[in-house]
Amino acid sequence: MAVDKETVKRIAFLSRLKIEDDKIEATQAEFNKILQWIEQLNEVTTEGVEPLVSVNDGNITCREDIVTTGNHSKEILANAPQAAYGYFTVPKVIE
C-alpha cells in the first residue's frame, strides 16, 4: 500500500496537522517508509511466542506503605527558594 499526495493531505486534515505544500512530498515519503516497515513486521513469525505483559522478567517489588503523621510542611518549605503562607511561591509566568 502506498500513500499518495491526496492521502497525505487527508491524513493531515484529520490529524489537525499543518503540512506546508513544499513538505508534502517529504511527508509522503516518510509515510511510505513507515508502511514498508510495518509490512516487514507483518512478515515476522510470532507463533509460539508468549505475549509479554512487561519486559521485566521478575516481579517488581513494591515498598511497604507506612502511615506517617505528616505535617512536615516547615521542613519541606525550608528547602524552597521562596515561600509564603505555608506554600511554595514562584515567579509570575503569565502577565
MMTF fields as JSON, N, C-alpha, C and O atoms, coordinates in Angstrom:
{
  "mmtfVersion": "1.0.0",
  "mmtfProducer": "UNKNOWN",
  "numBonds": 379,
  "numAtoms": 380,
  "numGroups": 95,
  "numChains": 1,
  "numModels": 1,
  "chainsPerModel": [1],
  "groupsPerChain": [95],
  "chainIdList": ["A"],
  "bondAtomList": [4, 2, 8, 6, 12, 10, 16, 14, 20, 18, 24, 22, 28, 26, 32, 30, 36, 34, 40, 38, 44, 42, 48, 46, 52, 50, 56, 54, 60, 58, 64, 62, 68, 66, 72, 70, 76, 74, 80, 78, 84, 82, 88, 86, 92, 90, 96, 94, 100, 98, 104, 102, 108, 106, 112, 110, 116, 114, 120, 118, 124, 122, 128, 126, 132, 130, 136, 134, 140, 138, 144, 142, 148, 146, 152, 150, 156, 154, 160, 158, 164, 162, 168, 166, 172, 170, 176, 174, 180, 178, 184, 182, 188, 186, 192, 190, 196, 194, 200, 198, 204, 202, 208, 206, 212, 210, 216, 214, 220, 218, 224, 222, 228, 226, 232, 230, 236, 234, 240, 238, 244, 242, 248, 246, 252, 250, 256, 254, 260, 258, 264, 262, 268, 266, 272, 270, 276, 274, 280, 278, 284, 282, 288, 286, 292, 290, 296, 294, 300, 298, 304, 302, 308, 306, 312, 310, 316, 314, 320, 318, 324, 322, 328, 326, 332, 330, 336, 334, 340, 338, 344, 342, 348, 346, 352, 350, 356, 354, 360, 358, 364, 362, 368, 366, 372, 370, 376, 374],
  "bondOrderList": [1, 1, 1, 1, 1, 1, 1, 1, 1, 1, 1, 1, 1, 1, 1, 1, 1, 1, 1, 1, 1, 1, 1, 1, 1, 1, 1, 1, 1, 1, 1, 1, 1, 1, 1, 1, 1, 1, 1, 1, 1, 1, 1, 1, 1, 1, 1, 1, 1, 1, 1, 1, 1, 1, 1, 1, 1, 1, 1, 1, 1, 1, 1, 1, 1, 1, 1, 1, 1, 1, 1, 1, 1, 1, 1, 1, 1, 1, 1, 1, 1, 1, 1, 1, 1, 1, 1, 1, 1, 1, 1, 1, 1, 1],
  "groupList": [{"groupName": "MET", "atomNameList": ["N", "CA", "C", "O"], "elementList": ["N", "C", "C", "O"], "formalChargeList": [0, 0, 0, 0], "bondAtomList": [1, 0, 2, 1, 3, 2], "bondOrderList": [1, 1, 2], "singleLetterCode": "M", "chemCompType": "L-PEPTIDE LINKING"}, {"groupName": "ALA", "atomNameList": ["N", "CA", "C", "O"], "elementList": ["N", "C", "C", "O"], "formalChargeList": [0, 0, 0, 0], "bondAtomList": [1, 0, 2, 1, 3, 2], "bondOrderList": [1, 1, 2], "singleLetterCode": "A", "chemCompType": "L-PEPTIDE LINKING"}, {"groupName": "VAL", "atomNameList": ["N", "CA", "C", "O"], "elementList": ["N", "C", "C", "O"], "formalChargeList": [0, 0, 0, 0], "bondAtomList": [1, 0, 2, 1, 3, 2], "bondOrderList": [1, 1, 2], "singleLetterCode": "V", "chemCompType": "L-PEPTIDE LINKING"}, {"groupName": "ASP", "atomNameList": ["N", "CA", "C", "O"], "elementList": ["N", "C", "C", "O"], "formalChargeList": [0, 0, 0, 0], "bondAtomList": [1, 0, 2, 1, 3, 2], "bondOrderList": [1, 1, 2], "singleLetterCode": "D", "chemCompType": "L-PEPTIDE LINKING"}, {"groupName": "LYS", "atomNameList": ["N", "CA", "C", "O"], "elementList": ["N", "C", "C", "O"], "formalChargeList": [0, 0, 0, 0], "bondAtomList": [1, 0, 2, 1, 3, 2], "bondOrderList": [1, 1, 2], "singleLetterCode": "K", "chemCompType": "L-PEPTIDE LINKING"}, {"groupName": "GLU", "atomNameList": ["N", "CA", "C", "O"], "elementList": ["N", "C", "C", "O"], "formalChargeList": [0, 0, 0, 0], "bondAtomList": [1, 0, 2, 1, 3, 2], "bondOrderList": [1, 1, 2], "singleLetterCode": "E", "chemCompType": "L-PEPTIDE LINKING"}, {"groupName": "THR", "atomNameList": ["N", "CA", "C", "O"], "elementList": ["N", "C", "C", "O"], "formalChargeList": [0, 0, 0, 0], "bondAtomList": [1, 0, 2, 1, 3, 2], "bondOrderList": [1, 1, 2], "singleLetterCode": "T", "chemCompType": "L-PEPTIDE LINKING"}, {"groupName": "ARG", "atomNameList": ["N", "CA", "C", "O"], "elementList": ["N", "C", "C", "O"], "formalChargeList": [0, 0, 0, 0], "bondAtomList": [1, 0, 2, 1, 3, 2], "bondOrderList": [1, 1, 2], "singleLetterCode": "R", "chemCompType": "L-PEPTIDE LINKING"}, {"groupName": "ILE", "atomNameList": ["N", "CA", "C", "O"], "elementList": ["N", "C", "C", "O"], "formalChargeList": [0, 0, 0, 0], "bondAtomList": [1, 0, 2, 1, 3, 2], "bondOrderList": [1, 1, 2], "singleLetterCode": "I", "chemCompType": "L-PEPTIDE LINKING"}, {"groupName": "PHE", "atomNameList": ["N", "CA", "C", "O"], "elementList": ["N", "C", "C", "O"], "formalChargeList": [0, 0, 0, 0], "bondAtomList": [1, 0, 2, 1, 3, 2], "bondOrderList": [1, 1, 2], "singleLetterCode": "F", "chemCompType": "L-PEPTIDE LINKING"}, {"groupName": "LEU", "atomNameList": ["N", "CA", "C", "O"], "elementList": ["N", "C", "C", "O"], "formalChargeList": [0, 0, 0, 0], "bondAtomList": [1, 0, 2, 1, 3, 2], "bondOrderList": [1, 1, 2], "singleLetterCode": "L", "chemCompType": "L-PEPTIDE LINKING"}, {"groupName": "SER", "atomNameList": ["N", "CA", "C", "O"], "elementList": ["N", "C", "C", "O"], "formalChargeList": [0, 0, 0, 0], "bondAtomList": [1, 0, 2, 1, 3, 2], "bondOrderList": [1, 1, 2], "singleLetterCode": "S", "chemCompType": "L-PEPTIDE LINKING"}, {"groupName": "GLN", "atomNameList": ["N", "CA", "C", "O"], "elementList": ["N", "C", "C", "O"], "formalChargeList": [0, 0, 0, 0], "bondAtomList": [1, 0, 2, 1, 3, 2], "bondOrderList": [1, 1, 2], "singleLetterCode": "Q", "chemCompType": "L-PEPTIDE LINKING"}, {"groupName": "ASN", "atomNameList": ["N", "CA", "C", "O"], "elementList": ["N", "C", "C", "O"], "formalChargeList": [0, 0, 0, 0], "bondAtomList": [1, 0, 2, 1, 3, 2], "bondOrderList": [1, 1, 2], "singleLetterCode": "N", "chemCompType": "L-PEPTIDE LINKING"}, {"groupName": "TRP", "atomNameList": ["N", "CA", "C", "O"], "elementList": ["N", "C", "C", "O"], "formalChargeList": [0, 0, 0, 0], "bondAtomList": [1, 0, 2, 1, 3, 2], "bondOrderList": [1, 1, 2], "singleLetterCode": "W", "chemCompType": "L-PEPTIDE LINKING"}, {"groupName": "GLY", "atomNameList": ["N", "CA", "C", "O"], "elementList": ["N", "C", "C", "O"], "formalChargeList": [0, 0, 0, 0], "bondAtomList": [1, 0, 2, 1, 3, 2], "bondOrderList": [1, 1, 2], "singleLetterCode": "G", "chemCompType": "PEPTIDE LINKING"}, {"groupName": "PRO", "atomNameList": ["N", "CA", "C", "O"], "elementList": ["N", "C", "C", "O"], "formalChargeList": [0, 0, 0, 0], "bondAtomList": [1, 0, 2, 1, 3, 2], "bondOrderList": [1, 1, 2], "singleLetterCode": "P", "chemCompType": "L-PEPTIDE LINKING"}, {"groupName": "CYS", "atomNameList": ["N", "CA", "C", "O"], "elementList": ["N", "C", "C", "O"], "formalChargeList": [0, 0, 0, 0], "bondAtomList": [1, 0, 2, 1, 3, 2], "bondOrderList": [1, 1, 2], "singleLetterCode": "C", "chemCompType": "L-PEPTIDE LINKING"}, {"groupName": "HIS", "atomNameList": ["N", "CA", "C", "O"], "elementList": ["N", "C", "C", "O"], "formalChargeList": [0, 0, 0, 0], "bondAtomList": [1, 0, 2, 1, 3, 2], "bondOrderList": [1, 1, 2], "singleLetterCode": "H", "chemCompType": "L-PEPTIDE LINKING"}, {"groupName": "TYR", "atomNameList": ["N", "CA", "C", "O"], "elementList": ["N", "C", "C", "O"], "formalChargeList": [0, 0, 0, 0], "bondAtomList": [1, 0, 2, 1, 3, 2], "bondOrderList": [1, 1, 2], "singleLetterCode": "Y", "chemCompType": "L-PEPTIDE LINKING"}],
  "groupTypeList": [0, 1, 2, 3, 4, 5, 6, 2, 4, 7, 8, 1, 9, 10, 11, 7, 10, 4, 8, 5, 3, 3, 4, 8, 5, 1, 6, 12, 1, 5, 9, 13, 4, 8, 10, 12, 14, 8, 5, 12, 10, 13, 5, 2, 6, 6, 5, 15, 2, 5, 16, 10, 2, 11, 2, 13, 3, 15, 13, 8, 6, 17, 7, 5, 3, 8, 2, 6, 6, 15, 13, 18, 11, 4, 5, 8, 10, 1, 13, 1, 16, 12, 1, 1, 19, 15, 19, 9, 6, 2, 16, 4, 2, 8, 5],
  "groupIdList": [1, 2, 3, 4, 5, 6, 7, 8, 9, 10, 11, 12, 13, 14, 15, 16, 17, 18, 19, 20, 21, 22, 23, 24, 25, 26, 27, 28, 29, 30, 31, 32, 33, 34, 35, 36, 37, 38, 39, 40, 41, 42, 43, 44, 45, 46, 47, 48, 49, 50, 51, 52, 53, 54, 55, 56, 57, 58, 59, 60, 61, 62, 63, 64, 65, 66, 67, 68, 69, 70, 71, 72, 73, 74, 75, 76, 77, 78, 79, 80, 81, 82, 83, 84, 85, 86, 87, 88, 89, 90, 91, 92, 93, 94, 95],
  "secStructList": [7, 7, 7, 7, 2, 2, 2, 2, 2, 2, 2, 2, 2, 2, 2, 6, 7, 7, 7, 7, 4, 4, 4, 2, 2, 2, 2, 2, 2, 2, 2, 2, 2, 2, 2, 2, 2, 2, 2, 2, 2, 2, 6, 1, 7, 7, 6, 6, 7, 7, 7, 7, 1, 7, 1, 7, 1, 1, 7, 7, 7, 7, 7, 7, 7, 7, 7, 7, 7, 7, 7, 7, 2, 2, 2, 2, 2, 6, 6, 1, 1, 1, 3, 3, 6, 6, 3, 3, 7, 7, 7, 7, 7, 7, 7],
  "xCoordList": [0.854, 0.0, 0.893, 1.81, 0.629, 1.403, 0.478, -0.717, 1.052, 0.306, 0.591, 1.745, -0.478, -0.27, -0.437, -0.741, -0.234, -0.269, -1.64, -1.729, -2.686, -4.029, -4.288, -4.948, -3.76, -3.917, -3.151, -3.625, -1.965, -1.194, -1.992, -2.054, -2.595, -3.402, -4.598, -4.948, -5.216, -6.37, -5.957, -6.644, -4.834, -4.332, -3.999, -4.306, -3.371, -3.026, -4.29, -4.326, -5.31, -6.567, -7.203, -7.621, -7.275, -7.896, -7.091, -7.653, -5.777, -4.904, -4.74, -4.071, -5.338, -5.215, -3.752, -3.293, -3.023, -1.634, -1.557, -2.275, -0.695, -0.478, 0.82, 1.908, 0.688, 1.855, 1.949, 1.029, 3.06, 3.271, 3.315, 3.697, 2.924, 2.879, 4.239, 4.314, 5.312, 6.633, 7.115, 8.148, 6.399, 6.772, 5.918, 6.146, 4.951, 4.032, 4.763, 4.522, 5.657, 6.376, 7.268, 7.349, 7.938, 8.784, 7.938, 8.339, 6.769, 5.869, 5.338, 5.205, 5.035, 4.582, 5.647, 5.331, 6.895, 7.992, 8.119, 8.339, 7.979, 8.056, 6.918, 7.14, 5.703, 4.562, 4.793, 4.506, 5.311, 5.556, 6.65, 6.566, 7.673, 8.704, 8.104, 8.429, 7.231, 6.584, 5.744, 5.776, 4.996, 4.16, 5.006, 4.628, 6.153, 7.054, 7.597, 7.712, 7.926, 8.43, 7.36, 7.659, 6.116, 5.017, 4.829, 4.563, 4.966, 4.867, 5.978, 5.75, 7.182, 8.275, 7.929, 8.188, 7.345, 6.967, 5.899, 5.888, 5.001, 3.954, 4.515, 3.862, 5.725, 6.333, 6.99, 7.315, 7.188, 7.834, 6.89, 5.72, 7.411, 6.619, 6.638, 7.702, 5.473, 5.376, 4.648, 4.25, 4.473, 3.793, 4.66, 5.87, 4.04, 4.756, 5.452, 6.116, 5.314, 5.922, 4.869, 3.793, 5.201, 4.267, 4.15, 5.165, 2.936, 2.79, 3.363, 3.253, 3.97, 4.566, 3.617, 2.97, 3.548, 2.837, 3.812, 3.457, 5.059, 6.109, 7.421, 7.589, 8.346, 9.659, 10.543, 11.599, 10.139, 10.893, 10.595, 9.446, 11.646, 11.456, 10.74, 9.795, 11.186, 10.623, 9.543, 9.227, 8.997, 8.006, 8.704, 9.786, 8.11, 8.644, 8.178, 6.982, 9.116, 8.748, 8.383, 9.099, 7.287, 6.818, 7.199, 7.273, 7.435, 7.755, 6.485, 5.377, 6.659, 5.524, 5.006, 5.787, 3.724, 3.134, 3.184, 2.703, 3.766, 3.867, 3.16, 3.472, 2.226, 1.483, 2.353, 2.885, 2.489, 3.252, 2.317, 1.169, 2.818, 1.994, 1.846, 0.903, 2.754, 2.672, 3.048, 3.879, 2.445, 2.686, 4.164, 4.674, 4.849, 6.258, 6.434, 7.483, 5.424, 5.47, 6.615, 7.225, 6.914, 8.002, 9.341, 10.148, 9.58, 10.826, 10.896, 11.958, 9.774, 9.742, 9.944, 10.723, 9.26, 9.385, 10.745, 11.124, 11.477, 12.827, 13.736, 14.732, 13.421, 14.21, 13.788, 14.485, 12.68, 12.159, 12.932, 13.289, 13.193, 13.839, 12.975, 13.483, 11.649, 10.719, 9.458, 8.994, 8.921, 7.684, 6.885, 7.446, 5.567, 4.683, 3.404, 2.849, 2.94, 1.681, 1.646, 0.576, 2.772, 2.804, 2.823, 2.576, 3.11, 3.141, 4.428, 5.059, 4.83, 5.921, 5.457, 4.306, 6.321, 5.998, 6.945, 8.132, 6.396, 7.162, 6.941, 5.957, 7.857, 7.672, 6.427, 6.044, 5.825, 4.662, 5.08, 6.065, 4.345, 4.703, 3.859, 4.377, 2.595, 1.676, 1.307, 0.931, 1.422, 1.076, -0.408, -0.896],
  "yCoordList": [-1.178, 0.0, 1.231, 1.34, 2.142, 3.38, 4.565, 4.523, 5.593, 6.804, 7.836, 8.085, 8.436, 9.5, 10.868, 10.957, 11.925, 13.285, 13.633, 14.298, 13.193, 13.486, 12.799, 13.355, 11.584, 10.871, 11.583, 11.663, 12.1, 12.858, 14.077, 14.368, 14.779, 15.958, 15.559, 16.263, 14.435, 13.961, 13.568, 13.902, 12.86, 12.477, 13.723, 13.799, 14.691, 15.935, 16.647, 17.167, 16.674, 17.318, 16.605, 17.246, 15.279, 14.518, 14.583, 14.499, 14.733, 14.797, 16.212, 16.433, 17.153, 18.568, 19.013, 19.779, 18.515, 18.899, 19.863, 19.712, 20.84, 21.76, 21.362, 21.524, 20.846, 20.464, 21.425, 21.535, 22.112, 23.07, 22.338, 21.169, 23.021, 22.403, 21.869, 20.845, 22.558, 22.093, 20.901, 20.315, 20.535, 19.403, 18.164, 17.119, 18.263, 17.145, 15.945, 14.808, 16.19, 15.066, 14.363, 13.134, 15.127, 14.521, 13.728, 12.652, 14.261, 13.561, 12.292, 11.261, 12.369, 11.193, 10.104, 8.934, 10.476, 9.502, 8.886, 7.682, 9.71, 9.194, 8.225, 7.166, 8.577, 7.68, 6.345, 5.287, 6.392, 5.161, 4.322, 3.094, 4.961, 4.223, 3.527, 2.376, 4.235, 3.652, 2.448, 1.416, 2.57, 1.458, 0.268, -0.878, 0.523, -0.567, -1.269, -2.494, -0.508, -1.092, -1.961, -3.04, -1.487, -2.273, -3.569, -4.618, -3.5, -4.718, -5.703, -6.913, -5.191, -6.068, -6.722, -7.91, -5.955, -6.516, -7.592, -8.566, -7.42, -8.418, -9.742, -10.776, -9.731, -10.954, -11.779, -12.946, -11.195, -11.895, -12.952, -12.677, -14.165, -15.259, -15.158, -15.186, -15.041, -14.914, -16.093, -16.025, -17.169, -18.344, -18.96, -19.106, -19.315, -19.933, -18.934, -19.335, -17.661, -16.638, -16.162, -15.703, -16.28, -15.855, -14.336, -13.643, -13.806, -12.354, -11.841, -12.492, -10.673, -10.074, -9.082, -8.285, -9.148, -8.127, -7.023, -5.846, -7.433, -6.488, -6.996, -8.199, -6.098, -6.512, -7.001, -7.584, -6.778, -7.245, -8.714, -9.148, -9.48, -10.915, -11.185, -11.972, -10.538, -10.811, -9.818, -8.892, -10.038, -9.109, -7.9, -8.02, -6.785, -5.581, -5.552, -5.623, -5.45, -5.4, -3.97, -3.021, -3.846, -2.533, -2.318, -3.26, -1.078, -0.784, -0.882, -0.724, -1.136, -1.239, 0.161, 1.076, 0.318, 1.602, 1.767, 0.921, 2.857, 3.135, 4.454, 5.47, 4.434, 5.633, 6.484, 5.997, 7.761, 8.685, 9.77, 9.878, 10.546, 11.607, 12.776, 13.558, 12.912, 14.029, 15.326, 15.343, 16.405, 17.72, 18.079, 18.521, 17.886, 18.252, 19.471, 19.64, 20.306, 21.425, 22.394, 22.935, 22.621, 23.541, 23.011, 23.771, 21.701, 21.119, 21.138, 21.381, 20.883, 20.875, 22.286, 22.488, 23.253, 24.634, 25.231, 26.243, 24.638, 25.126, 24.96, 25.673, 24.045, 23.827, 24.731, 24.797, 25.418, 26.241, 27.553, 28.143, 28.015, 29.31, 30.444, 31.395, 30.319, 31.321, 30.607, 29.654, 31.08, 30.51, 31.62, 32.58, 31.475, 32.44, 31.733, 30.948, 32.014, 31.48, 29.952, 29.376, 29.293, 27.842, 27.191, 25.99, 27.952, 27.428, 27.836, 28.819, 27.071, 27.498, 28.705, 28.75, 29.668, 30.779, 30.732, 30.432, 31.034, 31.003, 32.335, 33.028, 32.689, 33.922, 33.846, 32.773, 34.98, 35.059, 34.741, 35.29, 33.86, 33.429, 34.151, 34.55, 34.324, 34.941, 36.324, 36.498, 37.281, 38.662, 38.899, 39.999],
  "zCoordList": [0.0, 0.0, 0.0, 0.814, -0.899, -0.981, -0.719, -1.01, -0.177, 0.139, -0.945, -1.292, -1.476, -2.467, -1.801, -0.611, -2.578, -2.019, -1.44, -0.408, -2.093, -1.6, -0.262, 0.615, -0.117, 1.147, 2.256, 3.39, 1.929, 2.91, 3.366, 4.56, 2.431, 2.778, 3.647, 4.594, 3.319, 4.091, 5.51, 6.476, 5.632, 6.952, 7.766, 8.955, 7.12, 7.817, 8.291, 9.407, 7.465, 7.85, 9.039, 10.004, 8.967, 10.042, 11.336, 12.428, 11.209, 12.389, 12.908, 13.917, 12.235, 12.589, 12.538, 13.385, 11.519, 11.313, 10.142, 9.154, 10.257, 9.156, 8.467, 9.02, 7.27, 6.48, 5.314, 4.503, 5.241, 4.147, 2.817, 2.757, 1.754, 0.433, -0.008, -0.687, 0.374, -0.031, 0.791, 0.468, 1.831, 2.69, 2.424, 3.033, 1.534, 1.303, 0.712, 1.12, -0.248, -0.855, 0.162, 0.166, 1.024, 2.053, 3.048, 3.491, 3.394, 4.307, 3.663, 4.322, 2.378, 1.649, 1.682, 1.895, 1.474, 1.514, 2.91, 3.041, 3.949, 5.318, 5.608, 6.196, 5.201, 5.407, 4.702, 5.263, 3.478, 2.737, 3.396, 3.387, 3.966, 4.698, 5.92, 6.214, 6.621, 7.803, 7.4, 8.071, 6.314, 5.865, 5.424, 5.667, 4.775, 4.396, 5.637, 5.658, 6.654, 7.891, 8.549, 9.06, 8.533, 9.103, 8.318, 8.905, 7.002, 6.198, 6.555, 6.576, 6.836, 7.273, 8.609, 8.805, 9.524, 10.818, 10.674, 11.427, 9.708, 9.491, 8.989, 9.13, 8.399, 7.894, 8.999, 8.783, 10.173, 11.28, 11.829, 12.097, 11.995, 12.546, 14.067, 14.685, 14.656, 16.111, 16.747, 17.91, 15.988, 16.545, 17.633, 17.466, 18.736, 19.841, 20.755, 21.71, 20.483, 21.332, 22.318, 21.933, 23.592, 24.63, 24.635, 24.565, 24.716, 24.815, 26.126, 27.165, 26.064, 27.256, 27.894, 27.216, 29.196, 29.947, 30.297, 30.353, 30.533, 30.894, 30.332, 30.137, 30.073, 29.587, 30.726, 30.477, 31.956, 33.117, 33.355, 33.276, 33.648, 33.894, 35.204, 35.251, 36.257, 37.574, 37.944, 37.197, 39.101, 39.623, 40.218, 40.794, 40.084, 40.686, 42.139, 42.42, 43.036, 44.445, 44.811, 44.491, 45.466, 45.889, 47.351, 48.141, 47.678, 49.063, 49.895, 49.384, 51.146, 52.051, 52.359, 52.621, 52.325, 52.688, 54.196, 54.95, 54.612, 56.037, 56.304, 55.684, 57.208, 57.558, 58.478, 59.476, 58.126, 58.966, 59.474, 59.044, 60.371, 60.938, 59.988, 60.115, 59.042, 58.106, 58.78, 59.688, 58.343, 58.935, 58.979, 60.009, 57.854, 57.755, 56.852, 56.23, 56.781, 55.834, 56.148, 55.225, 57.412, 57.747, 57.242, 56.707, 57.41, 56.932, 55.412, 54.838, 54.764, 53.304, 52.77, 51.838, 53.34, 52.87, 53.195, 52.606, 54.104, 54.398, 53.183, 53.068, 52.283, 51.071, 49.923, 48.91, 50.052, 48.969, 48.869, 49.889, 47.635, 47.483, 48.048, 48.642, 47.847, 48.37, 48.842, 48.216, 49.941, 50.464, 51.124, 51.653, 51.085, 51.745, 52.147, 51.379, 53.351, 53.867, 53.822, 53.627, 53.995, 54.01, 52.641, 52.537, 51.573, 50.218, 49.536, 49.926, 48.495, 47.639, 46.837, 46.404, 46.635, 45.751, 44.556, 44.689, 43.401, 42.156, 41.434, 41.691, 40.534, 39.786, 38.889, 38.422, 38.668, 37.804, 36.378, 35.885, 35.71, 34.36, 33.324, 32.281, 33.582, 32.627, 33.143, 34.302, 32.273, 32.644, 32.45, 32.707]
}
